[in-house]
Amino acid sequence: MNKSELVEAMAADAGISKAAAKKALDSIMDNVQGTLKKGGRVSLVGFGSWSVSSRAARDGRNPQTGKTISIPAKNVVRFKPGAELKNAVN
């Protein structure tokens, strides 16, 4: 499912226009992104939680040449699914 399909499903389920559903989805995405950008955590009970963690700098290898390269440190987004989501999938 892509974003436009999700907007259509939200509009149908909630009985609202596609424009209103798109606006709501964009707001959710912006707020999750903004919270994570500040280093916060977003939890939706039953669905899961997003958090930011730091990945340390490390050495890696170029698979074509075997040459050692330096991979810089960076922040990565982590998602941990909630119990209800895990049970729904299994």
Backbone as ProteinMPNN parsed JSONL, in Angstrom:
{"seq_chain_A": "MNKSELVEAMAADAGISKAAAKKALDSIMDNVQGTLKKGGRVSLVGFGSWSVSSRAARDGRNPQTGKTISIPAKNVVRFKPGAELKNAVN", "coords_chain_A": {"N_chain_A": [[0.857, -1.172, 0.0], [0.633, 2.147, -0.913], [1.101, 5.72, -0.305], [-1.066, 7.172, -1.499], [-2.995, 5.185, -1.774], [-3.395, 4.582, 0.905], [-4.483, 7.01, 1.787], [-6.902, 6.977, 0.362], [-8.116, 4.722, 1.551], [-8.315, 5.601, 4.209], [-10.068, 7.765, 3.882], [-12.368, 6.448, 2.987], [-12.939, 4.727, 5.168], [-13.337, 6.55, 7.278], [-15.309, 8.148, 6.299], [-14.841, 10.618, 5.104], [-13.587, 13.304, 2.998], [-11.118, 12.763, 0.393], [-9.228, 14.765, 0.374], [-9.326, 15.778, 3.0], [-8.509, 13.496, 4.375], [-5.927, 13.195, 3.357], [-4.774, 15.532, 4.345], [-4.899, 14.999, 7.099], [-3.245, 12.704, 7.283], [-0.806, 13.779, 6.366], [-0.359, 15.598, 8.444], [0.005, 13.854, 10.624], [2.339, 12.516, 9.788], [4.142, 14.69, 9.628], [4.216, 15.511, 12.316], [5.229, 13.221, 13.62], [7.733, 13.053, 12.372], [8.817, 15.549, 13.152], [8.951, 15.236, 15.952], [10.747, 13.076, 16.177], [12.968, 14.236, 15.019], [13.709, 16.036, 16.962], [14.74, 14.313, 18.747], [12.971, 12.885, 20.233], [10.404, 10.469, 21.175], [7.858, 8.497, 19.686], [4.884, 6.98, 20.476], [2.371, 4.697, 19.72], [-0.057, 3.112, 21.178], [-0.465, -0.332, 20.998], [0.051, -0.32, 18.276], [2.791, 0.497, 17.756], [6.126, 1.858, 18.324], [8.229, 4.614, 17.554], [11.615, 5.584, 17.571], [14.734, 7.351, 18.002], [18.05, 6.423, 17.469], [21.593, 6.393, 18.002], [24.106, 5.599, 15.709], [27.286, 4.385, 15.806], [30.44, 5.528, 14.426], [32.171, 3.557, 12.027], [34.328, 1.082, 10.509], [34.199, -0.143, 7.201], [33.921, -2.321, 4.329], [34.592, -2.037, 0.877], [32.835, -3.944, -1.295], [33.574, -4.533, -3.933], [36.266, -3.839, -4.321], [37.525, -4.523, -1.991], [38.689, -2.725, -0.404], [39.217, -0.853, 2.596], [36.838, 1.279, 4.068], [35.713, 4.293, 5.62], [32.903, 4.623, 7.602], [30.722, 7.088, 8.497], [29.416, 8.282, 11.714], [25.918, 8.269, 12.553], [22.456, 9.209, 13.026], [19.715, 7.004, 13.419], [16.414, 5.886, 12.59], [14.325, 3.933, 14.576], [11.906, 1.332, 14.719], [9.59, -0.23, 16.753], [7.372, -2.761, 16.804], [4.074, -2.952, 18.227], [2.275, -5.123, 20.546], [-0.345, -5.799, 19.618], [-0.14, -5.322, 16.859], [1.861, -7.174, 16.178], [0.501, -9.559, 16.788], [-1.615, -9.414, 14.973], [-0.357, -9.747, 12.536], [0.737, -12.269, 12.687]], "CA_chain_A": [[0.0, 0.0, 0.0], [1.386, 3.392, -0.942], [0.452, 6.826, 0.389], [-2.363, 7.513, -2.095], [-3.924, 4.109, -1.424], [-3.708, 4.767, 2.319], [-5.396, 8.159, 1.861], [-8.209, 6.503, -0.109], [-8.669, 3.827, 2.577], [-8.678, 6.433, 5.359], [-11.249, 8.539, 3.508], [-13.51, 5.53, 2.941], [-13.223, 4.24, 6.522], [-13.797, 7.64, 8.141], [-16.408, 8.855, 5.66], [-14.426, 11.994, 4.852], [-13.045, 13.491, 1.651], [-9.715, 12.388, 0.226], [-8.422, 15.933, 0.739], [-9.256, 15.811, 4.462], [-7.703, 12.348, 4.795], [-4.537, 13.511, 3.015], [-4.332, 16.551, 5.291], [-4.704, 14.319, 8.385], [-2.066, 11.85, 7.166], [0.353, 14.667, 6.305], [-0.163, 16.127, 9.788], [0.586, 12.777, 11.431], [3.716, 12.298, 9.345], [4.937, 15.858, 10.014], [4.401, 15.514, 13.765], [6.143, 12.124, 13.949], [9.053, 13.465, 11.906], [9.289, 16.639, 14.004], [9.296, 14.696, 17.264], [11.968, 12.287, 16.045], [14.056, 15.166, 14.711], [14.114, 16.619, 18.241], [15.283, 13.25, 19.578], [11.895, 12.323, 21.037], [9.871, 9.139, 20.892], [6.432, 8.496, 19.375], [4.295, 5.679, 20.787], [0.956, 4.475, 19.459], [-0.321, 1.885, 21.923], [-0.999, -1.407, 20.175], [0.633, -0.288, 16.937], [4.239, 0.453, 17.89], [6.78, 3.106, 18.699], [9.389, 5.065, 16.798], [12.607, 6.289, 18.369], [15.975, 7.648, 17.298], [19.249, 5.948, 18.163], [22.84, 6.77, 17.339], [24.955, 4.521, 15.198], [28.676, 4.838, 15.907], [31.272, 5.448, 13.221], [32.791, 2.242, 11.928], [35.027, 0.782, 9.259], [33.525, -1.112, 6.355], [34.698, -2.731, 3.153], [34.011, -1.942, -0.447], [32.811, -5.329, -1.748], [34.197, -4.719, -5.248], [37.725, -3.709, -4.28], [38.055, -5.029, -0.725], [39.33, -1.598, 0.276], [38.562, -0.422, 3.823], [36.287, 2.633, 4.003], [35.231, 4.806, 6.9], [31.477, 4.933, 7.582], [30.547, 8.054, 9.581], [28.333, 8.098, 12.686], [24.675, 8.926, 12.162], [21.251, 8.849, 13.766], [18.812, 6.162, 12.64], [15.074, 5.726, 13.153], [13.987, 2.55, 14.938], [10.486, 1.08, 14.944], [9.327, -1.45, 17.497], [5.94, -3.006, 16.704], [3.334, -3.257, 19.451], [1.75, -6.485, 20.666], [-1.511, -5.986, 18.75], [0.348, -5.409, 15.474], [2.538, -8.472, 16.048], [-0.511, -10.614, 16.773], [-2.408, -9.291, 13.748], [0.451, -10.221, 11.417], [0.988, -13.721, 12.842]], "C_chain_A": [[0.901, 1.232, 0.0], [0.551, 4.518, -0.301], [-0.932, 7.143, -0.185], [-3.407, 6.44, -1.793], [-4.339, 4.208, 0.049], [-4.679, 5.928, 2.515], [-6.801, 7.737, 1.434], [-8.883, 5.619, 0.94], [-9.111, 4.615, 3.804], [-9.962, 7.201, 5.073], [-12.489, 7.654, 3.521], [-13.909, 5.073, 4.342], [-13.839, 5.322, 7.408], [-14.987, 8.398, 7.561], [-16.101, 10.329, 5.441], [-13.87, 12.086, 3.433], [-11.584, 13.047, 1.608], [-8.799, 13.532, 0.637], [-8.254, 16.017, 2.251], [-8.396, 14.668, 4.985], [-6.224, 12.601, 4.517], [-3.973, 14.524, 3.997], [-4.048, 15.925, 6.661], [-3.447, 13.448, 8.355], [-0.794, 12.686, 7.125], [0.668, 15.24, 7.682], [0.48, 15.084, 10.699], [2.057, 12.592, 11.077], [4.623, 13.454, 9.763], [5.225, 15.865, 11.513], [5.327, 14.392, 14.226], [7.564, 12.519, 13.569], [9.636, 14.562, 12.793], [9.721, 16.16, 15.377], [10.592, 13.906, 17.206], [13.177, 13.171, 15.773], [14.6, 15.816, 15.98], [14.696, 15.573, 19.192], [14.243, 12.585, 20.46], [11.483, 10.939, 20.591], [8.377, 9.266, 20.645], [5.905, 7.092, 19.622], [2.815, 5.68, 20.472], [0.633, 3.112, 20.06], [-1.007, 0.866, 21.014], [-0.397, -1.455, 18.786], [2.148, -0.399, 17.006], [4.807, 1.792, 18.287], [8.006, 3.345, 17.83], [10.324, 5.777, 17.759], [13.844, 6.512, 17.504], [17.123, 7.096, 18.122], [20.466, 6.337, 17.337], [23.587, 5.534, 16.89], [26.382, 5.064, 15.159], [29.384, 4.735, 14.559], [31.958, 4.082, 13.212], [33.522, 2.115, 10.592], [34.25, -0.287, 8.51], [34.419, -1.475, 5.187], [33.899, -2.517, 1.885], [34.021, -3.363, -1.014], [33.484, -5.572, -3.108], [35.716, -4.735, -5.161], [38.332, -4.315, -3.028], [38.722, -3.947, 0.097], [38.527, -1.197, 1.514], [38.085, 1.022, 3.66], [35.786, 3.018, 5.391], [33.766, 5.192, 6.748], [31.21, 5.87, 8.761], [29.386, 7.702, 10.515], [27.086, 8.802, 12.173], [23.548, 8.467, 13.079], [20.348, 8.037, 12.848], [17.474, 6.048, 13.365], [14.831, 4.242, 13.396], [12.476, 2.459, 15.125], [10.35, -0.242, 15.669], [7.828, -1.682, 17.455], [5.333, -3.358, 18.054], [2.765, -4.666, 19.409], [0.569, -6.75, 19.731], [-1.104, -6.126, 17.288], [1.042, -6.746, 15.236], [1.519, -9.602, 15.939], [-1.355, -10.586, 15.494], [-1.672, -9.875, 12.548], [0.646, -11.738, 11.483], [-0.276, -14.504, 12.928]], "O_chain_A": [[1.818, 1.343, 0.814], [-0.558, 4.287, 0.18], [-1.875, 7.36, 0.575], [-4.577, 6.757, -1.579], [-5.492, 3.95, 0.394], [-5.599, 5.834, 3.327], [-7.781, 8.105, 2.081], [-10.081, 5.752, 1.189], [-10.162, 4.331, 4.378], [-10.845, 7.278, 5.928], [-13.542, 8.064, 4.011], [-15.096, 5.036, 4.664], [-14.748, 5.05, 8.192], [-15.605, 9.204, 8.256], [-16.977, 11.183, 5.573], [-13.703, 11.073, 2.754], [-10.908, 12.966, 2.634], [-7.721, 13.303, 1.185], [-7.158, 16.298, 2.735], [-7.636, 14.849, 5.936], [-5.367, 12.264, 5.334], [-2.83, 14.399, 4.435], [-3.065, 16.281, 7.311], [-2.667, 13.458, 9.308], [0.193, 12.343, 7.777], [1.837, 15.356, 8.05], [1.396, 15.4, 11.458], [2.913, 12.521, 11.959], [5.749, 13.227, 10.205], [6.336, 16.184, 11.936], [6.131, 14.597, 15.136], [8.493, 12.34, 14.356], [10.814, 14.514, 13.148], [10.732, 16.616, 15.911], [11.444, 14.045, 18.084], [14.28, 12.888, 16.242], [15.791, 16.113, 16.075], [15.1, 15.9, 20.308], [14.592, 11.803, 21.344], [12.125, 10.319, 19.743], [7.699, 10.047, 21.313], [6.409, 6.125, 19.052], [2.083, 6.568, 20.91], [1.011, 2.08, 19.507], [-1.999, 1.171, 20.352], [-0.339, -2.522, 18.175], [2.733, -1.288, 16.386], [4.072, 2.743, 18.553], [8.712, 2.417, 17.433], [9.877, 6.49, 18.658], [13.979, 5.939, 16.423], [17.165, 7.282, 19.338], [20.373, 6.576, 16.133], [23.679, 4.546, 17.618], [26.64, 6.096, 14.54], [28.988, 3.97, 13.68], [32.281, 3.529, 14.263], [33.352, 2.928, 9.683], [33.713, -1.218, 9.109], [35.543, -0.986, 5.077], [32.697, -2.78, 1.828], [35.093, -3.938, -1.201], [33.913, -6.689, -3.397], [36.379, -5.528, -5.829], [39.531, -4.595, -2.997], [39.26, -4.217, 1.171], [37.296, -1.202, 1.485], [38.825, 1.879, 3.177], [35.478, 2.161, 6.219], [33.417, 5.989, 5.877], [31.444, 5.491, 9.908], [28.495, 6.931, 10.159], [27.172, 9.799, 11.456], [23.669, 7.478, 13.802], [20.224, 8.332, 11.66], [17.411, 6.105, 14.593], [15.097, 3.405, 12.533], [11.846, 3.39, 15.625], [10.922, -1.251, 15.257], [7.072, -0.886, 18.012], [5.976, -3.973, 18.905], [2.772, -5.319, 18.366], [0.495, -7.814, 19.117], [-1.658, -6.951, 16.562], [0.831, -7.379, 14.201], [1.656, -10.493, 15.101], [-1.76, -11.637, 14.996], [-2.295, -10.436, 11.646], [0.712, -12.406, 10.451], [-0.237, -15.728, 13.059]]}, "name": "protein", "num_of_chains": 1, "seq": "MNKSELVEAMAADAGISKAAAKKALDSIMDNVQGTLKKGGRVSLVGFGSWSVSSRAARDGRNPQTGKTISIPAKNVVRFKPGAELKNAVN"}
